[in-house]
Amino acid sequence: QTLLWNTTSKRTGKLFSWKYLANIRGLLLSFFNYCENIYDVYNPMRTIKLPKRKSAPKQINFWELECFDKFIDTVDDILWKTLWLVFMFTGARFNEIRALQDSDIIDNTITINKAVASKKSGAGVKITATKNYKVVVKQIPRELATQIDDYKQWKKEKRLSEKFLFGGTKPIAENTIRRQLIKDIANANVPYISPHGFRHSYVSMLIHLGISTKIIAELIGDREEQVIKTYGHLYSN
């Protein structure tokens, strides 16, 4: 158990979460309970206490703009290049981006007013309100607007549905996005971040540029105090 609690992920290089480790321990405990009840085998888990939850704050992973530039320069596929740019320069949450429709991006503005609900076993795609029930309409960089226009044209040529910007008739699968991100990160040889790490990167960039936390909160559809508490990290310089 001590070894397990000190093992780092080969993918991220970080310790596994307490919840993940506790689930593993619970399965092992059930196994030993079964052995004890059926075969009268000694259960060693009875004398081993569950480690306390670590009190250290969770490290937030994000990229500075230079790191993102290095990453995006290695992505050639128009779908993934557009998706990563939207992640980086909108600060929207993972399932808010998955819920985007072609009509949500007009010229240089983007509307974020919905999200894909967490999928339950056997359930179809369900669209819900954003996390804080907020509607955000904001400008996007000209380069991103141009990229999206090129991507929409590519979709038309492929005869893909406009129902969802990324995916067509249904949102692109969550695991598909995560796997592709890992692949593109490895190809670019940059530090790992999760899809949510793009949101951290976006806010960090705005803080670095001197944007007020009140405006940042409006841009990402969050509360100002949450911005200060969660995203209060700065660039290295």
Solvent accessible surface area in square Angstrom, and as a share of the most:
residue,aa,sasa,rsa
1,Q,73,0.32
2,T,104,0.60
3,L,147,0.73
4,L,58,0.29
5,W,18,0.06
6,N,96,0.49
7,T,53,0.31
8,T,68,0.40
9,S,17,0.11
10,K,212,0.90
11,R,131,0.48
12,T,37,0.21
13,G,52,0.50
14,K,76,0.32
15,L,84,0.42
16,F,65,0.27
17,S,66,0.43
18,W,57,0.20
19,K,145,0.61
20,Y,111,0.42
21,L,1,0.00
22,A,24,0.18
23,N,88,0.45
24,I,60,0.31
25,R,29,0.10
26,G,33,0.32
27,L,134,0.67
28,L,80,0.40
29,L,58,0.29
30,S,66,0.43
31,F,115,0.48
32,F,45,0.19
33,N,54,0.28
34,Y,121,0.46
35,C,20,0.12
36,E,41,0.18
37,N,120,0.61
38,I,101,0.51
39,Y,141,0.54
40,D,125,0.65
41,V,73,0.42
42,Y,146,0.56
43,N,1,0.01
44,P,44,0.28
45,M,13,0.06
46,R,166,0.61
47,T,106,0.62
48,I,70,0.35
49,K,178,0.75
50,L,75,0.38
51,P,40,0.25
52,K,186,0.79
53,R,157,0.57
54,K,98,0.42
55,S,117,0.75
56,A,76,0.59
57,P,126,0.79
58,K,187,0.79
59,Q,136,0.61
60,I,52,0.26
61,N,30,0.16
62,F,54,0.22
63,W,4,0.01
64,E,51,0.23
65,L,64,0.32
66,E,144,0.65
67,C,30,0.18
68,F,1,0.01
69,D,65,0.33
70,K,106,0.45
71,F,0,0.00
72,I,14,0.07
73,D,110,0.57
74,T,50,0.29
75,V,9,0.05
76,D,132,0.68
77,D,75,0.39
78,I,44,0.22
79,L,34,0.17
80,W,26,0.09
81,K,54,0.23
82,T,0,0.00
83,L,1,0.00
84,W,0,0.00
85,L,24,0.12
86,V,0,0.00
87,F,2,0.01
88,M,0,0.00
89,F,42,0.17
90,T,0,0.00
91,G,0,0.00
92,A,6,0.05
93,R,33,0.12
94,F,20,0.08
95,N,37,0.19
96,E,8,0.04
97,I,0,0.00
98,R,27,0.10
99,A,0,0.00
100,L,3,0.02
101,Q,58,0.26
102,D,10,0.05
103,S,78,0.50
104,D,16,0.08
105,I,7,0.04
106,I,109,0.55
107,D,113,0.59
108,N,61,0.31
109,T,47,0.28
110,I,0,0.00
111,T,32,0.19
112,I,9,0.05
113,N,59,0.30
114,K,31,0.13
115,A,12,0.10
116,V,8,0.05
117,A,24,0.19
118,S,96,0.62
119,K,151,0.64
120,K,157,0.67
121,S,124,0.80
122,G,88,0.85
123,A,45,0.35
124,G,57,0.55
125,V,73,0.42
126,K,135,0.57
127,I,69,0.35
128,T,52,0.30
129,A,48,0.37
130,T,8,0.05
131,K,146,0.62
132,N,49,0.25
133,Y,180,0.68
134,K,84,0.35
135,V,99,0.57
136,V,16,0.09
137,V,95,0.55
138,K,16,0.07
139,Q,134,0.60
140,I,8,0.04
141,P,54,0.34
142,R,178,0.65
143,E,112,0.50
144,L,3,0.01
145,A,10,0.08
146,T,70,0.41
147,Q,28,0.12
148,I,0,0.00
149,D,77,0.40
150,D,75,0.39
151,Y,3,0.01
152,K,40,0.17
153,Q,95,0.42
154,W,68,0.24
155,K,3,0.01
156,K,127,0.54
157,E,120,0.54
158,K,117,0.49
159,R,224,0.82
160,L,76,0.38
161,S,38,0.25
162,E,101,0.45
163,K,114,0.48
164,F,7,0.03
165,L,0,0.00
166,F,0,0.00
167,G,42,0.41
168,G,3,0.03
169,T,96,0.56
170,K,132,0.56
171,P,9,0.06
172,I,22,0.11
173,A,51,0.40
174,E,66,0.30
175,N,94,0.48
176,T,45,0.26
177,I,0,0.00
178,R,91,0.33
179,R,152,0.56
180,Q,36,0.16
181,L,2,0.01
182,I,63,0.32
183,K,134,0.57
184,D,14,0.07
185,I,10,0.05
186,A,76,0.59
187,N,104,0.53
188,A,5,0.04
189,N,123,0.63
190,V,15,0.09
191,P,91,0.57
192,Y,50,0.19
193,I,2,0.01
194,S,29,0.19
195,P,4,0.02
196,H,73,0.32
197,G,0,0.00
198,F,0,0.00
199,R,3,0.01
200,H,18,0.08
201,S,0,0.00
202,Y,15,0.06
203,V,0,0.00
204,S,0,0.00
205,M,18,0.08
206,L,18,0.09
207,I,33,0.17
208,H,80,0.36
209,L,115,0.57
210,G,63,0.61
211,I,64,0.32
212,S,56,0.36
213,T,40,0.23
214,K,119,0.51
215,I,88,0.45
216,I,0,0.00
217,A,7,0.05
218,E,101,0.45
219,L,45,0.22
220,I,7,0.04
221,G,5,0.05
222,D,12,0.06
223,R,115,0.42
224,E,69,0.31
225,E,102,0.46
226,Q,51,0.23
227,V,0,0.00
228,I,103,0.52
229,K,171,0.72
230,T,35,0.21
231,Y,9,0.03
232,G,53,0.51
233,H,39,0.17
234,L,117,0.58
235,Y,23,0.09
236,S,105,0.68
237,N,151,0.77
